[in-house]
Amino acid sequence: MIPLSTPFFDGNEWQYVKDCLDTGWVSSAGQYVNRFEQLLSGAVGARSGVAVVNGTSALHLALLAANVQPDDEVLVSDLTFVAPINAIRYTGARPVLIDAEPETMQMNVKLVREYLENKCSFRQGVTRNKKSGRKVAAVVPVHILGHPVDMSSLMDIAEEYGLSVIEDATESLGASYKGTSVGNIGVASCFSFNGNKLLTTGGGGMVVSNNLDIVSLARHLSTQAKSDEVEYDHDMIGYNYRMTNIQAAIGCAQMEKLSEFVAKKRNIAAVYSRELVDIPGVQIMIEAPDVTCAYWLYTIRVDDRIFGMNSRELMRCLSDQGIQSRPLWKPMHELAINGSFTYVGGGCSSALQRDALSIPCSVHLSNVQQGKVIDVIKMASRR
Ligand SMILES: Cc1ncc(COP(=O)(O)O)c(C=O)c1O
């Protein structure tokens, strides 16, 4: 099987993990945790970071640290993995689901403005939903598939309406927008180091920010909000979200490969784009101007009327040849569990979910394997 995206360990992972076992520093404190926080936040240019158990907990903490309150509204991408919506709901806030735009597949920032202009009022520094009176507290752009959201426009809107911007950068480590790393634009940003991400710690996440108060509150909440070094005093409802030293050790070794991994992903993407661009009915993945895409998952779109088969038929065709591919997530507004939340848009995320297919792009994908993927897609188009 040629897998979609699997981890790659050819650096110091064994040595650093062995060091944890040899020294007994295996749990949620240790030099690798601090080092990983410094390396990752440094790589994105943020002042500080707190390492946690996964990307979902990072989002939960970032929202809490940005003071999102129960019953607030939080605008968020409709076309995403479910985690950011769940994290918003953990806080008791209500997601407002913003459709994608067709070119980059990212949050349609024009719809954010439309929603705020038409459905909300802005008074004394606070934006409220005109009908419900709920405060609109934050916006969570989810940079999906390695490509950034249109952050200049979004930051302008957020400033105008007094919203906190919390970036879900879990899929886009290594990407940048107008020269600034994704994850260093909003007030806080979140990363995931799940096994299928650009770099992995097995499972893990991080909140990074230039605002040290946010990082320190997130850190406090991640350690059961223990407020005394010695005595078991706790001043808030905290969580047990800290990353272990073993996970961080793997992360430190993976960080040494970050630029190599990004270069490999970009190289794989360049080959796919060159080879697939002329196939009728296939739309290659687009990199917007002013953006450096990290191409976490290279994703094509299939127009069945021109290509001759739809994305799911192509998926089966690839699978028959031992190649894994994957559709995008069901849009959040189509999930029954999100039925009571506002959806702003016109069906773009649904169309993308129908037509899009992510194809193999592990950093260790060989030329032969990539050639096979390309050949199977070309053959399918001629059927
Ligand atoms: C967009 C997005 N946000 C959040 C997460 C959550 O990360 P984790 O699985 O580490 O909790 C993921 C993926 O796993 C994701 O794709």
The ligand as a Tripos MOL2 file, in Angstrom:
@<TRIPOS>MOLECULE
LIG
   16    16     1     0     0
SMALL
NO_CHARGES

@<TRIPOS>ATOM
      1 C1         -7.7620   21.1550   11.4720 C.3       1 LIG1
      2 C2         -7.4500   20.3310   12.6660 C.ar      1 LIG1
      3 N1         -7.6010   20.8780   13.8890 N.ar      1 LIG1
      4 C3         -7.3180   20.1860   14.9980 C.ar      1 LIG1
      5 C4         -6.8350   18.9050   14.9340 C.ar      1 LIG1
      6 C5         -6.6390   18.1760   16.2050 C.3       1 LIG1
      7 O1         -5.3980   17.7140   16.4370 O.3       1 LIG1
      8 P1         -5.2000   16.4160   17.3590 P.3       1 LIG1
      9 O2         -5.6020   15.2290   16.5520 O.co2     1 LIG1
     10 O3         -3.7560   16.4480   17.6780 O.co2     1 LIG1
     11 O4         -6.0620   16.5970   18.5610 O.co2     1 LIG1
     12 C6         -6.6280   18.3060   13.6780 C.ar      1 LIG1
     13 C7         -6.1030   16.9680   13.4480 C.2       1 LIG1
     14 O5         -5.8640   16.0640   13.9470 O.2       1 LIG1
     15 C8         -6.9540   19.0370   12.5140 C.ar      1 LIG1
     16 O6         -6.8130   18.4960   11.3020 O.3       1 LIG1
@<TRIPOS>BOND
     1     1     2 1
     2     2     3 ar
     3     2    15 ar
     4     3     4 ar
     5     4     5 ar
     6     5     6 1
     7     5    12 ar
     8     6     7 1
     9     7     8 1
    10     8     9 2
    11     8    10 1
    12     8    11 1
    13    12    13 1
    14    12    15 ar
    15    13    14 2
    16    15    16 1
@<TRIPOS>SUBSTRUCTURE
     1 LIG1         1 GROUP 0 **** ****
